[in-house]
Structures are given as C-alpha cells and as structure tokens.
Amino acid sequence: MFESLADWLVFDLLEMPMQGHLSDTLHFFVMDIVKIFFMLALIIYFMGLLRFHISPEKVRDYLQGKSKFFAQLMAIALGGVTPFCSCSSIPLFLGFLRAGIPLSVVFTFLIASPMINEIAVIILIGVVGWKATLMFVTAGAIIAFFGGILMEKMGVEKYILNYEAIKNAKTMSMENLPIDNAWKKMHQYATTEAKKIIAEIWKWVFLGVGIGALFHGFFPLQWAETLNSDNLFAVPMAVIVGVPLYSDEVGVIPLVEAMLLKGVAVGTTLAFMMSIAAISLPELLILKKVMHWRALALFTGIVAVSITLVGLLFNLIF
C-alpha cells in the first residue's frame, strides 16, 4: 500500500524516471513518511488507552513486596509501552524517583523505554526480519536489566539532586466514573497523547527519513564497504556518532534501512540506532538538571559499552 502510493506520486504524478539518485531518494522519503505516521497515529492511540491507567504511585503500590528481579522485568515491559524517545521518558522517570521506587528499577525503565519501542519493533521486523528484531529486543532488555543494577550498585543515589522536590505530572483516573464517561475520558486522553507525541517528534521523523532518503539515494557503495563486520572500529564509531544526534527509534529506522541496503553491517547499524535512542545528547542535558555529571558519565559509559558489545556480537552472528 505505502509503496504503491509512493510509486503513483513519484513516477506517475511527478513523472520522474524509474532510475536515478533523485527518484530513489524521493520515493524512499514518501514511502517511509506515510508508513511511519500511519503506524504512529494508530499505535500511539492504543498505547495511550493503556497508559491512561499508569501512574508512578500505582506502579509503586503494585511492586510493593515483590522482588527486585520481578520489578525490573516489569520496568522493561513498561518501558516498551511508554514514551517513544529518551527525552519524553524523563518525566515518568522522575515521577518514579519521587514515588520511592528502587533506583535499579527506575534506571532499568530509563534505558528500556527509548530502546524497546513497540512501533519501532513492528517496523524493524520488515527491515531486518523477525530473528534480528527479536535479538535486538532481547539485547535491549539485557542492557536495561543489568544497567539498572550497575547504576544502583555504583551508589548513584548520592549524585541525584533533590528529586523529592520534583513535581510529578497528574494522571487522569477512571475511578468513580460512569462507564460511558470513563470511555470518553480514555478516548480523550489517548487522542491528546497521540497529538502531543506526534507534535513533539514529527520534525525528528522528517529529519530521520530525510537523512535516510539521502543516504539511500546518494551514499556511495564504496563507503559502506568500510563499515562491514570486519572493521572492529565501525561499531564504537557508530555509537560515538549516534550520541550527539536526537531521534526516537521510529525516526531513525529509515536511516537504518538505508544503511543496510547500502551494505553496512547489521551490528554496526543497530548499535548506531541504539545509541541515538538510549543516550542522546538532549536527554543527557535534561538529566543534568537532576543529576551530577558523575552520574551522567556513569550512565553514558555503561550504556555505550553495552551497546558496543551487542553491536560486535551482532556482526559476528550476521
């Protein structure tokens, strides 16, 4: 459906040639923009219905008396159905801190939320296949699980600044509402959530798709050959390059797809995607308001090293 629309617009309406750098670039851009925004609108709405019931206090009460192992697994699962980029995960992260949820669980959520993204997972299956996607999700979960434990073991609580004073955003509740009114509130919340998230990330999606389209249409094949699995420096360089950038995983998938089509190794490409999602510079700048730089350096180091090891492993496997 999406490819047919792109074919009609680029080749029929605009009458561009079937072959050529500009044609390939525009076709890739149109197809991915339509596909991604369709998936965004649909899935954010349904996830919004679920998130209607979530608040830090409810999560804390649910986890009361349960083991940290179980709590961290729940944090990973919650991360998969909550905000889509690193910066939009921070308000809920701060709410968890204020609610008194253990630090290992809170940091597990902070890592998992941008890295394990339900929309990105669905789209990624069509790009790299279900096996690589499953490994990607598993790797993200492992990084989040052990990253949270390491952050707590390293005594990071002394580097968190006045988090008790941080105000948590209010969450609507269905309690004591008539059924028809409750559904109306749920629909209103999900619609507002979808509009808010799309309004926050649409420019990054356009930027990510645009870069991916240019990469797809104009990136020389010879350059991609230097980023194959035999180059041990390719993965760490991809992680380093990804940190200053900002996008959610959905926005960067077009670039991932373009890199793979040009022959860049799977592990290198997915490491680049993970670093953009999990340790972006804007996220670190926001976290600096509540953390000492030592905590930020520790957080960045743990995640970056983990992503690098995962990328190298993926290159060995694929």
VOBAVEX-60800 format. One record per residue (C-alpha): residue number from 1; residue in three letters; x negated, y negated, z. Coordinates in nm, 4 decimals, always signed. Layout:
% VOBAVEX-60800
{i->NUM aa->ALA xx->X yy->Y zz->Z}
...
//
This chain:
% VOBAVEX-60800
{i->1 aa->MET xx->+0.0000 yy->+0.0000 zz->+0.0000}
{i->2 aa->PHE xx->-0.2702 yy->-0.2517 zz->+0.1033}
{i->3 aa->GLU xx->-0.4983 yy->-0.1578 zz->-0.1857}
{i->4 aa->SER xx->-0.2104 yy->-0.1858 zz->-0.4336}
{i->5 aa->LEU xx->-0.1317 yy->-0.5364 zz->-0.3092}
{i->6 aa->ALA xx->-0.4977 yy->-0.6349 zz->-0.3463}
{i->7 aa->ASP xx->-0.5065 yy->-0.4832 zz->-0.6976}
{i->8 aa->TRP xx->-0.1982 yy->-0.6829 zz->-0.8006}
{i->9 aa->LEU xx->-0.3253 yy->-1.0124 zz->-0.6577}
{i->10 aa->VAL xx->-0.6861 yy->-0.9909 zz->-0.7789}
{i->11 aa->PHE xx->-0.6600 yy->-0.8026 zz->-1.1086}
{i->12 aa->ASP xx->-0.3043 yy->-0.8778 zz->-1.2277}
{i->13 aa->LEU xx->-0.2162 yy->-1.2193 zz->-1.0895}
{i->14 aa->LEU xx->-0.5628 yy->-1.3777 zz->-1.0961}
{i->15 aa->GLU xx->-0.6690 yy->-1.1659 zz->-1.3976}
{i->16 aa->MET xx->-1.0189 yy->-1.1121 zz->-1.2614}
{i->17 aa->PRO xx->-1.2400 yy->-0.8396 zz->-1.4150}
{i->18 aa->MET xx->-1.2302 yy->-0.4917 zz->-1.2609}
{i->19 aa->GLN xx->-1.6071 yy->-0.5010 zz->-1.2057}
{i->20 aa->GLY xx->-1.8183 yy->-0.7822 zz->-1.0671}
{i->21 aa->HIS xx->-1.9517 yy->-0.9210 zz->-0.7399}
{i->22 aa->LEU xx->-1.6809 yy->-1.1856 zz->-0.7008}
{i->23 aa->SER xx->-1.3983 yy->-0.9434 zz->-0.7897}
{i->24 aa->ASP xx->-1.5257 yy->-0.6840 zz->-0.5407}
{i->25 aa->THR xx->-1.5617 yy->-0.9496 zz->-0.2716}
{i->26 aa->LEU xx->-1.2107 yy->-1.0934 zz->-0.3158}
{i->27 aa->HIS xx->-1.0471 yy->-0.7500 zz->-0.3462}
{i->28 aa->PHE xx->-1.2138 yy->-0.6316 zz->-0.0232}
{i->29 aa->PHE xx->-1.1104 yy->-0.9542 zz->+0.1550}
{i->30 aa->VAL xx->-0.7426 yy->-0.9410 zz->+0.0520}
{i->31 aa->MET xx->-0.7023 yy->-0.5702 zz->+0.1274}
{i->32 aa->ASP xx->-0.8585 yy->-0.5865 zz->+0.4734}
{i->33 aa->ILE xx->-0.6913 yy->-0.9127 zz->+0.5808}
{i->34 aa->VAL xx->-0.3437 yy->-0.7762 zz->+0.5045}
{i->35 aa->LYS xx->-0.4191 yy->-0.4372 zz->+0.6620}
{i->36 aa->ILE xx->-0.5679 yy->-0.5774 zz->+0.9812}
{i->37 aa->PHE xx->-0.2994 yy->-0.8386 zz->+1.0506}
{i->38 aa->PHE xx->-0.0241 yy->-0.5836 zz->+0.9866}
{i->39 aa->MET xx->-0.1843 yy->-0.3477 zz->+1.2398}
{i->40 aa->LEU xx->-0.2459 yy->-0.6332 zz->+1.4828}
{i->41 aa->ALA xx->+0.1139 yy->-0.7541 zz->+1.4879}
{i->42 aa->LEU xx->+0.2590 yy->-0.4042 zz->+1.5196}
{i->43 aa->ILE xx->+0.0304 yy->-0.2549 zz->+1.7818}
{i->44 aa->ILE xx->-0.0189 yy->-0.5656 zz->+1.9979}
{i->45 aa->TYR xx->+0.3581 yy->-0.5878 zz->+2.0338}
{i->46 aa->PHE xx->+0.3954 yy->-0.2293 zz->+2.1531}
{i->47 aa->MET xx->+0.0929 yy->-0.2594 zz->+2.3813}
{i->48 aa->GLY xx->+0.2475 yy->-0.5771 zz->+2.5177}
{i->49 aa->LEU xx->+0.5532 yy->-0.3790 zz->+2.6259}
{i->50 aa->LEU xx->+0.3192 yy->-0.1539 zz->+2.8238}
{i->51 aa->ARG xx->+0.1130 yy->-0.4385 zz->+2.9696}
{i->52 aa->PHE xx->+0.4346 yy->-0.6033 zz->+3.0927}
{i->53 aa->HIS xx->+0.4151 yy->-0.3726 zz->+3.3925}
{i->54 aa->ILE xx->+0.0432 yy->-0.4158 zz->+3.4650}
{i->55 aa->SER xx->-0.0933 yy->-0.6458 zz->+3.7355}
{i->56 aa->PRO xx->-0.4165 yy->-0.6209 zz->+3.9381}
{i->57 aa->GLU xx->-0.2191 yy->-0.5673 zz->+4.2577}
{i->58 aa->LYS xx->-0.0189 yy->-0.2816 zz->+4.1067}
{i->59 aa->VAL xx->-0.3392 yy->-0.1203 zz->+3.9817}
{i->60 aa->ARG xx->-0.4984 yy->-0.1588 zz->+4.3263}
{i->61 aa->ASP xx->-0.1965 yy->-0.0070 zz->+4.5008}
{i->62 aa->TYR xx->-0.1905 yy->+0.2843 zz->+4.2561}
{i->63 aa->LEU xx->-0.5605 yy->+0.3563 zz->+4.3094}
{i->64 aa->GLN xx->-0.5302 yy->+0.3359 zz->+4.6898}
{i->65 aa->GLY xx->-0.6603 yy->+0.6596 zz->+4.8431}
{i->66 aa->LYS xx->-0.7772 yy->+0.8069 zz->+4.5129}
{i->67 aa->SER xx->-1.1380 yy->+0.8978 zz->+4.4343}
{i->68 aa->LYS xx->-1.3665 yy->+0.6556 zz->+4.2507}
{i->69 aa->PHE xx->-1.4107 yy->+0.9152 zz->+3.9759}
{i->70 aa->PHE xx->-1.0368 yy->+0.9114 zz->+3.9072}
{i->71 aa->ALA xx->-1.0246 yy->+0.5317 zz->+3.9437}
{i->72 aa->GLN xx->-1.2962 yy->+0.4844 zz->+3.6817}
{i->73 aa->LEU xx->-1.1208 yy->+0.7182 zz->+3.4400}
{i->74 aa->MET xx->-0.8075 yy->+0.5094 zz->+3.4876}
{i->75 aa->ALA xx->-1.0102 yy->+0.1925 zz->+3.4267}
{i->76 aa->ILE xx->-1.1320 yy->+0.3362 zz->+3.0957}
{i->77 aa->ALA xx->-0.7768 yy->+0.4306 zz->+2.9961}
{i->78 aa->LEU xx->-0.6502 yy->+0.0875 zz->+3.0989}
{i->79 aa->GLY xx->-0.9312 yy->-0.0759 zz->+2.9041}
{i->80 aa->GLY xx->-0.8088 yy->+0.0975 zz->+2.5905}
{i->81 aa->VAL xx->-0.4650 yy->-0.0651 zz->+2.6074}
{i->82 aa->THR xx->-0.5521 yy->-0.4114 zz->+2.7343}
{i->83 aa->PRO xx->-0.7069 yy->-0.7235 zz->+2.5795}
{i->84 aa->PHE xx->-0.8833 yy->-0.6823 zz->+2.2490}
{i->85 aa->CYS xx->-1.2055 yy->-0.8802 zz->+2.2824}
{i->86 aa->SER xx->-1.4610 yy->-0.9311 zz->+2.5576}
{i->87 aa->CYS xx->-1.3528 yy->-1.2862 zz->+2.6440}
{i->88 aa->SER xx->-0.9832 yy->-1.2030 zz->+2.6719}
{i->89 aa->SER xx->-1.0697 yy->-0.9149 zz->+2.9086}
{i->90 aa->ILE xx->-1.2245 yy->-1.1503 zz->+3.1629}
{i->91 aa->PRO xx->-0.9038 yy->-1.2886 zz->+3.3262}
{i->92 aa->LEU xx->-0.7893 yy->-0.9361 zz->+3.4153}
{i->93 aa->PHE xx->-1.1443 yy->-0.8500 zz->+3.5259}
{i->94 aa->LEU xx->-1.1402 yy->-1.1479 zz->+3.7641}
{i->95 aa->GLY xx->-0.7947 yy->-1.0520 zz->+3.8859}
{i->96 aa->PHE xx->-0.9261 yy->-0.7040 zz->+3.9724}
{i->97 aa->LEU xx->-1.2150 yy->-0.8588 zz->+4.1660}
{i->98 aa->ARG xx->-0.9746 yy->-1.0753 zz->+4.3636}
{i->99 aa->ALA xx->-0.7470 yy->-0.7792 zz->+4.4325}
{i->100 aa->GLY xx->-1.0364 yy->-0.5968 zz->+4.6015}
{i->101 aa->ILE xx->-1.0714 yy->-0.3117 zz->+4.3520}
{i->102 aa->PRO xx->-1.4182 yy->-0.1427 zz->+4.3827}
{i->103 aa->LEU xx->-1.6897 yy->-0.3021 zz->+4.1711}
{i->104 aa->SER xx->-1.7762 yy->+0.0177 zz->+3.9848}
{i->105 aa->VAL xx->-1.4143 yy->+0.0380 zz->+3.8671}
{i->106 aa->VAL xx->-1.3990 yy->-0.3319 zz->+3.7769}
{i->107 aa->PHE xx->-1.7173 yy->-0.3224 zz->+3.5672}
{i->108 aa->THR xx->-1.6086 yy->+0.0012 zz->+3.4039}
{i->109 aa->PHE xx->-1.2976 yy->-0.1822 zz->+3.2882}
{i->110 aa->LEU xx->-1.5008 yy->-0.4841 zz->+3.1699}
{i->111 aa->ILE xx->-1.7177 yy->-0.2615 zz->+2.9499}
{i->112 aa->ALA xx->-1.4416 yy->-0.0313 zz->+2.8272}
{i->113 aa->SER xx->-1.1815 yy->-0.2949 zz->+2.7430}
{i->114 aa->PRO xx->-1.3506 yy->-0.4530 zz->+2.4390}
{i->115 aa->MET xx->-1.5390 yy->-0.1386 zz->+2.3372}
{i->116 aa->ILE xx->-1.2441 yy->+0.1054 zz->+2.3308}
{i->117 aa->ASN xx->-0.9756 yy->-0.0710 zz->+2.1317}
{i->118 aa->GLU xx->-0.6670 yy->+0.1208 zz->+2.0188}
{i->119 aa->ILE xx->-0.6255 yy->-0.0828 zz->+1.6997}
{i->120 aa->ALA xx->-0.9929 yy->-0.0542 zz->+1.6114}
{i->121 aa->VAL xx->-0.9836 yy->+0.3215 zz->+1.6739}
{i->122 aa->ILE xx->-0.6923 yy->+0.3693 zz->+1.4340}
{i->123 aa->ILE xx->-0.8586 yy->+0.1601 zz->+1.1628}
{i->124 aa->LEU xx->-1.2006 yy->+0.3161 zz->+1.2280}
{i->125 aa->ILE xx->-1.0647 yy->+0.6657 zz->+1.1552}
{i->126 aa->GLY xx->-1.0033 yy->+0.5563 zz->+0.7971}
{i->127 aa->VAL xx->-1.3541 yy->+0.4120 zz->+0.7705}
{i->128 aa->VAL xx->-1.5816 yy->+0.6744 zz->+0.9293}
{i->129 aa->GLY xx->-1.3455 yy->+0.9715 zz->+0.9807}
{i->130 aa->TRP xx->-1.1921 yy->+1.1162 zz->+1.2956}
{i->131 aa->LYS xx->-1.5022 yy->+1.3049 zz->+1.4121}
{i->132 aa->ALA xx->-1.7259 yy->+0.9971 zz->+1.4157}
{i->133 aa->THR xx->-1.4422 yy->+0.7925 zz->+1.5698}
{i->134 aa->LEU xx->-1.3938 yy->+1.0494 zz->+1.8474}
{i->135 aa->MET xx->-1.7664 yy->+1.0415 zz->+1.9197}
{i->136 aa->PHE xx->-1.7577 yy->+0.6620 zz->+1.9184}
{i->137 aa->VAL xx->-1.4741 yy->+0.6543 zz->+2.1745}
{i->138 aa->THR xx->-1.6455 yy->+0.9194 zz->+2.3878}
{i->139 aa->ALA xx->-1.9718 yy->+0.7250 zz->+2.3805}
{i->140 aa->GLY xx->-1.7902 yy->+0.4046 zz->+2.4802}
{i->141 aa->ALA xx->-1.6210 yy->+0.5823 zz->+2.7699}
{i->142 aa->ILE xx->-1.9515 yy->+0.7275 zz->+2.8934}
{i->143 aa->ILE xx->-2.1253 yy->+0.3882 zz->+2.8726}
{i->144 aa->ALA xx->-1.8378 yy->+0.2257 zz->+3.0642}
{i->145 aa->PHE xx->-1.8275 yy->+0.5010 zz->+3.3293}
{i->146 aa->PHE xx->-2.1977 yy->+0.5078 zz->+3.4145}
{i->147 aa->GLY xx->-2.2424 yy->+0.1355 zz->+3.3501}
{i->148 aa->GLY xx->-1.9863 yy->+0.0615 zz->+3.6216}
{i->149 aa->ILE xx->-2.1601 yy->+0.2958 zz->+3.8657}
{i->150 aa->LEU xx->-2.5020 yy->+0.1409 zz->+3.7955}
{i->151 aa->MET xx->-2.3707 yy->-0.2126 zz->+3.8436}
{i->152 aa->GLU xx->-2.2370 yy->-0.1205 zz->+4.1873}
{i->153 aa->LYS xx->-2.5464 yy->+0.0801 zz->+4.2876}
{i->154 aa->MET xx->-2.7721 yy->-0.2138 zz->+4.1970}
{i->155 aa->GLY xx->-2.5939 yy->-0.4281 zz->+4.4571}
{i->156 aa->VAL xx->-2.4439 yy->-0.6730 zz->+4.2099}
{i->157 aa->GLU xx->-2.1797 yy->-0.7914 zz->+4.4594}
{i->158 aa->LYS xx->-2.4264 yy->-1.0393 zz->+4.6105}
{i->159 aa->TYR xx->-2.4549 yy->-1.2081 zz->+4.2700}
{i->160 aa->ILE xx->-2.0791 yy->-1.2663 zz->+4.2217}
{i->161 aa->LEU xx->-1.9831 yy->-1.6214 zz->+4.3142}
{i->162 aa->ASN xx->-1.6649 yy->-1.6946 zz->+4.5133}
{i->163 aa->TYR xx->-1.4420 yy->-1.4535 zz->+4.3271}
{i->164 aa->GLU xx->-1.1858 yy->-1.4580 zz->+4.6135}
{i->165 aa->ALA xx->-1.1059 yy->-1.8170 zz->+4.5144}
{i->166 aa->ILE xx->-1.0282 yy->-1.7273 zz->+4.1535}
{i->167 aa->LYS xx->-0.6575 yy->-1.7521 zz->+4.0818}
{i->168 aa->ASN xx->-0.5036 yy->-1.4596 zz->+3.9041}
{i->169 aa->ALA xx->-0.2527 yy->-1.5307 zz->+3.6311}
{i->170 aa->LYS xx->+0.1043 yy->-1.4415 zz->+3.7204}
{i->171 aa->THR xx->+0.2541 yy->-1.1347 zz->+3.5596}
{i->172 aa->MET xx->+0.6253 yy->-1.1042 zz->+3.4819}
{i->173 aa->SER xx->+0.8088 yy->-0.8216 zz->+3.6518}
{i->174 aa->MET xx->+1.1170 yy->-0.6177 zz->+3.5777}
{i->175 aa->GLU xx->+1.2026 yy->-0.5702 zz->+3.9435}
{i->176 aa->ASN xx->+1.5614 yy->-0.6577 zz->+4.0377}
{i->177 aa->LEU xx->+1.6523 yy->-0.7479 zz->+3.6793}
{i->178 aa->PRO xx->+1.9604 yy->-0.6110 zz->+3.4995}
{i->179 aa->ILE xx->+1.8670 yy->-0.3648 zz->+3.2246}
{i->180 aa->ASP xx->+1.9676 yy->-0.5932 zz->+2.9377}
{i->181 aa->ASN xx->+1.7829 yy->-0.8867 zz->+3.0923}
{i->182 aa->ALA xx->+1.4792 yy->-0.6656 zz->+3.1607}
{i->183 aa->TRP xx->+1.4575 yy->-0.5645 zz->+2.7942}
{i->184 aa->LYS xx->+1.4884 yy->-0.9301 zz->+2.6928}
{i->185 aa->LYS xx->+1.2022 yy->-1.0195 zz->+2.9268}
{i->186 aa->MET xx->+0.9907 yy->-0.7319 zz->+2.7925}
{i->187 aa->HIS xx->+1.0524 yy->-0.8352 zz->+2.4316}
{i->188 aa->GLN xx->+0.9750 yy->-1.1982 zz->+2.5143}
{i->189 aa->TYR xx->+0.6528 yy->-1.1007 zz->+2.6921}
{i->190 aa->ALA xx->+0.5369 yy->-0.8673 zz->+2.4112}
{i->191 aa->THR xx->+0.6144 yy->-1.1257 zz->+2.1418}
{i->192 aa->THR xx->+0.4386 yy->-1.4017 zz->+2.3338}
{i->193 aa->GLU xx->+0.1412 yy->-1.1721 zz->+2.3950}
{i->194 aa->ALA xx->+0.1147 yy->-1.0861 zz->+2.0252}
{i->195 aa->LYS xx->+0.1331 yy->-1.4509 zz->+1.9189}
{i->196 aa->LYS xx->-0.1200 yy->-1.5533 zz->+2.1839}
{i->197 aa->ILE xx->-0.3773 yy->-1.2866 zz->+2.0985}
{i->198 aa->ILE xx->-0.3444 yy->-1.3344 zz->+1.7226}
{i->199 aa->ALA xx->-0.3741 yy->-1.7130 zz->+1.7699}
{i->200 aa->GLU xx->-0.6934 yy->-1.6580 zz->+1.9706}
{i->201 aa->ILE xx->-0.8660 yy->-1.4155 zz->+1.7343}
{i->202 aa->TRP xx->-0.7311 yy->-1.4884 zz->+1.3833}
{i->203 aa->LYS xx->-1.0289 yy->-1.7062 zz->+1.2940}
{i->204 aa->TRP xx->-1.2697 yy->-1.4351 zz->+1.4059}
{i->205 aa->VAL xx->-1.0801 yy->-1.1808 zz->+1.1997}
{i->206 aa->PHE xx->-1.1058 yy->-1.4079 zz->+0.8942}
{i->207 aa->LEU xx->-1.4745 yy->-1.4647 zz->+0.9672}
{i->208 aa->GLY xx->-1.5420 yy->-1.0951 zz->+1.0137}
{i->209 aa->VAL xx->-1.3508 yy->-0.9991 zz->+0.6996}
{i->210 aa->GLY xx->-1.5171 yy->-1.2788 zz->+0.5048}
{i->211 aa->ILE xx->-1.8666 yy->-1.1721 zz->+0.6058}
{i->212 aa->GLY xx->-1.7776 yy->-0.8104 zz->+0.5367}
{i->213 aa->ALA xx->-1.6414 yy->-0.9006 zz->+0.1939}
{i->214 aa->LEU xx->-1.9551 yy->-1.0979 zz->+0.1035}
{i->215 aa->PHE xx->-2.1699 yy->-0.8143 zz->+0.2331}
{i->216 aa->HIS xx->-1.9672 yy->-0.5657 zz->+0.0301}
{i->217 aa->GLY xx->-1.9823 yy->-0.7705 zz->-0.2890}
{i->218 aa->PHE xx->-2.3312 yy->-0.9192 zz->-0.2817}
{i->219 aa->PHE xx->-2.5557 yy->-0.7323 zz->-0.0345}
{i->220 aa->PRO xx->-2.8436 yy->-0.5732 zz->-0.2306}
{i->221 aa->LEU xx->-2.8529 yy->-0.1963 zz->-0.2037}
{i->222 aa->GLN xx->-3.2328 yy->-0.2104 zz->-0.1611}
{i->223 aa->TRP xx->-3.1959 yy->-0.3983 zz->+0.1700}
{i->224 aa->ALA xx->-2.9571 yy->-0.1364 zz->+0.3069}
{i->225 aa->GLU xx->-3.2147 yy->+0.1327 zz->+0.2421}
{i->226 aa->THR xx->-3.4405 yy->-0.0262 zz->+0.5068}
{i->227 aa->LEU xx->-3.1640 yy->+0.0271 zz->+0.7675}
{i->228 aa->ASN xx->-3.1366 yy->+0.4037 zz->+0.7228}
{i->229 aa->SER xx->-3.1666 yy->+0.6579 zz->+1.0027}
{i->230 aa->ASP xx->-3.5441 yy->+0.6950 zz->+0.9533}
{i->231 aa->ASN xx->-3.6057 yy->+0.3392 zz->+1.0723}
{i->232 aa->LEU xx->-3.6317 yy->+0.3609 zz->+1.4524}
{i->233 aa->PHE xx->-3.6266 yy->-0.0190 zz->+1.4866}
{i->234 aa->ALA xx->-3.2989 yy->-0.0569 zz->+1.2955}
{i->235 aa->VAL xx->-3.0728 yy->+0.0285 zz->+1.5916}
{i->236 aa->PRO xx->-3.2309 yy->-0.2017 zz->+1.8536}
{i->237 aa->MET xx->-3.2455 yy->-0.4810 zz->+1.5963}
{i->238 aa->ALA xx->-2.8746 yy->-0.4299 zz->+1.5185}
{i->239 aa->VAL xx->-2.7938 yy->-0.4551 zz->+1.8907}
{i->240 aa->ILE xx->-3.0010 yy->-0.7730 zz->+1.9303}
{i->241 aa->VAL xx->-2.8428 yy->-0.9346 zz->+1.6229}
{i->242 aa->GLY xx->-2.4928 yy->-0.8439 zz->+1.7452}
{i->243 aa->VAL xx->-2.5202 yy->-1.0160 zz->+2.0861}
{i->244 aa->PRO xx->-2.5033 yy->-1.3823 zz->+1.9647}
{i->245 aa->LEU xx->-2.2025 yy->-1.3038 zz->+1.7450}
{i->246 aa->TYR xx->-1.8445 yy->-1.3048 zz->+1.8699}
{i->247 aa->SER xx->-1.5575 yy->-1.0986 zz->+1.7435}
{i->248 aa->ASP xx->-1.3301 yy->-0.8223 zz->+1.8605}
{i->249 aa->GLU xx->-1.3828 yy->-0.4768 zz->+1.7098}
{i->250 aa->VAL xx->-1.0932 yy->-0.5249 zz->+1.4701}
{i->251 aa->GLY xx->-1.2541 yy->-0.8350 zz->+1.3232}
{i->252 aa->VAL xx->-1.5916 yy->-0.6679 zz->+1.2751}
{i->253 aa->ILE xx->-1.4630 yy->-0.3429 zz->+1.1200}
{i->254 aa->PRO xx->-1.4601 yy->-0.4901 zz->+0.7653}
{i->255 aa->LEU xx->-1.8295 yy->-0.5686 zz->+0.8051}
{i->256 aa->VAL xx->-1.8852 yy->-0.2167 zz->+0.9412}
{i->257 aa->GLU xx->-1.7065 yy->-0.0717 zz->+0.6395}
{i->258 aa->ALA xx->-1.9130 yy->-0.2851 zz->+0.4021}
{i->259 aa->MET xx->-2.2389 yy->-0.1864 zz->+0.5744}
{i->260 aa->LEU xx->-2.1529 yy->+0.1826 zz->+0.5495}
{i->261 aa->LEU xx->-2.0582 yy->+0.1511 zz->+0.1824}
{i->262 aa->LYS xx->-2.3989 yy->-0.0057 zz->+0.1200}
{i->263 aa->GLY xx->-2.5748 yy->+0.2878 zz->+0.2841}
{i->264 aa->VAL xx->-2.6580 yy->+0.1512 zz->+0.6293}
{i->265 aa->ALA xx->-2.6888 yy->+0.4393 zz->+0.8780}
{i->266 aa->VAL xx->-2.3783 yy->+0.5240 zz->+1.0852}
{i->267 aa->GLY xx->-2.5541 yy->+0.4889 zz->+1.4214}
{i->268 aa->THR xx->-2.7056 yy->+0.1529 zz->+1.3277}
{i->269 aa->THR xx->-2.3698 yy->+0.0223 zz->+1.2081}
{i->270 aa->LEU xx->-2.1715 yy->+0.1387 zz->+1.5114}
{i->271 aa->ALA xx->-2.4389 yy->+0.0076 zz->+1.7515}
{i->272 aa->PHE xx->-2.4014 yy->-0.3314 zz->+1.5827}
{i->273 aa->MET xx->-2.0242 yy->-0.3090 zz->+1.6271}
{i->274 aa->MET xx->-2.0539 yy->-0.2093 zz->+1.9954}
{i->275 aa->SER xx->-2.2939 yy->-0.4911 zz->+2.0816}
{i->276 aa->ILE xx->-2.0665 yy->-0.7552 zz->+1.9257}
{i->277 aa->ALA xx->-1.7663 yy->-0.6191 zz->+2.1152}
{i->278 aa->ALA xx->-1.9181 yy->-0.5488 zz->+2.4579}
{i->279 aa->ILE xx->-2.1931 yy->-0.8074 zz->+2.5193}
{i->280 aa->SER xx->-2.1115 yy->-1.1136 zz->+2.3107}
{i->281 aa->LEU xx->-2.2745 yy->-1.4464 zz->+2.3997}
{i->282 aa->PRO xx->-1.9400 yy->-1.6269 zz->+2.4605}
{i->283 aa->GLU xx->-1.8430 yy->-1.3544 zz->+2.7088}
{i->284 aa->LEU xx->-2.1716 yy->-1.3969 zz->+2.8974}
{i->285 aa->LEU xx->-2.1270 yy->-1.7754 zz->+2.9086}
{i->286 aa->ILE xx->-1.7818 yy->-1.7348 zz->+3.0644}
{i->287 aa->LEU xx->-1.9057 yy->-1.4757 zz->+3.3138}
{i->288 aa->LYS xx->-2.1876 yy->-1.7147 zz->+3.4120}
{i->289 aa->LYS xx->-1.9236 yy->-1.9211 zz->+3.5904}
{i->290 aa->VAL xx->-1.8673 yy->-1.6415 zz->+3.8431}
{i->291 aa->MET xx->-2.1991 yy->-1.4520 zz->+3.8335}
{i->292 aa->HIS xx->-2.5615 yy->-1.5300 zz->+3.8985}
{i->293 aa->TRP xx->-2.7893 yy->-1.4904 zz->+3.5950}
{i->294 aa->ARG xx->-2.9446 yy->-1.1800 zz->+3.7556}
{i->295 aa->ALA xx->-2.6100 yy->-1.0008 zz->+3.7433}
{i->296 aa->LEU xx->-2.5646 yy->-1.1055 zz->+3.3814}
{i->297 aa->ALA xx->-2.9143 yy->-0.9826 zz->+3.2909}
{i->298 aa->LEU xx->-2.8461 yy->-0.6503 zz->+3.4618}
{i->299 aa->PHE xx->-2.5083 yy->-0.6122 zz->+3.2919}
{i->300 aa->THR xx->-2.6501 yy->-0.7011 zz->+2.9499}
{i->301 aa->GLY xx->-2.9518 yy->-0.4734 zz->+2.9924}
{i->302 aa->ILE xx->-2.7500 yy->-0.1688 zz->+3.0995}
{i->303 aa->VAL xx->-2.5010 yy->-0.2017 zz->+2.8141}
{i->304 aa->ALA xx->-2.7615 yy->-0.2883 zz->+2.5489}
{i->305 aa->VAL xx->-2.9885 yy->+0.0052 zz->+2.6347}
{i->306 aa->SER xx->-2.6901 yy->+0.2422 zz->+2.6453}
{i->307 aa->ILE xx->-2.5656 yy->+0.1243 zz->+2.3055}
{i->308 aa->THR xx->-2.9148 yy->+0.1608 zz->+2.1572}
{i->309 aa->LEU xx->-2.9427 yy->+0.5205 zz->+2.2798}
{i->310 aa->VAL xx->-2.5967 yy->+0.6005 zz->+2.1411}
{i->311 aa->GLY xx->-2.6879 yy->+0.4480 zz->+1.8045}
{i->312 aa->LEU xx->-3.0079 yy->+0.6528 zz->+1.7823}
{i->313 aa->LEU xx->-2.8145 yy->+0.9677 zz->+1.8741}
{i->314 aa->PHE xx->-2.5521 yy->+0.8977 zz->+1.6070}
{i->315 aa->ASN xx->-2.8251 yy->+0.8540 zz->+1.3469}
{i->316 aa->LEU xx->-2.9715 yy->+1.1918 zz->+1.4408}
{i->317 aa->ILE xx->-2.6312 yy->+1.3613 zz->+1.4159}
{i->318 aa->PHE xx->-2.5092 yy->+1.1928 zz->+1.0951}
//
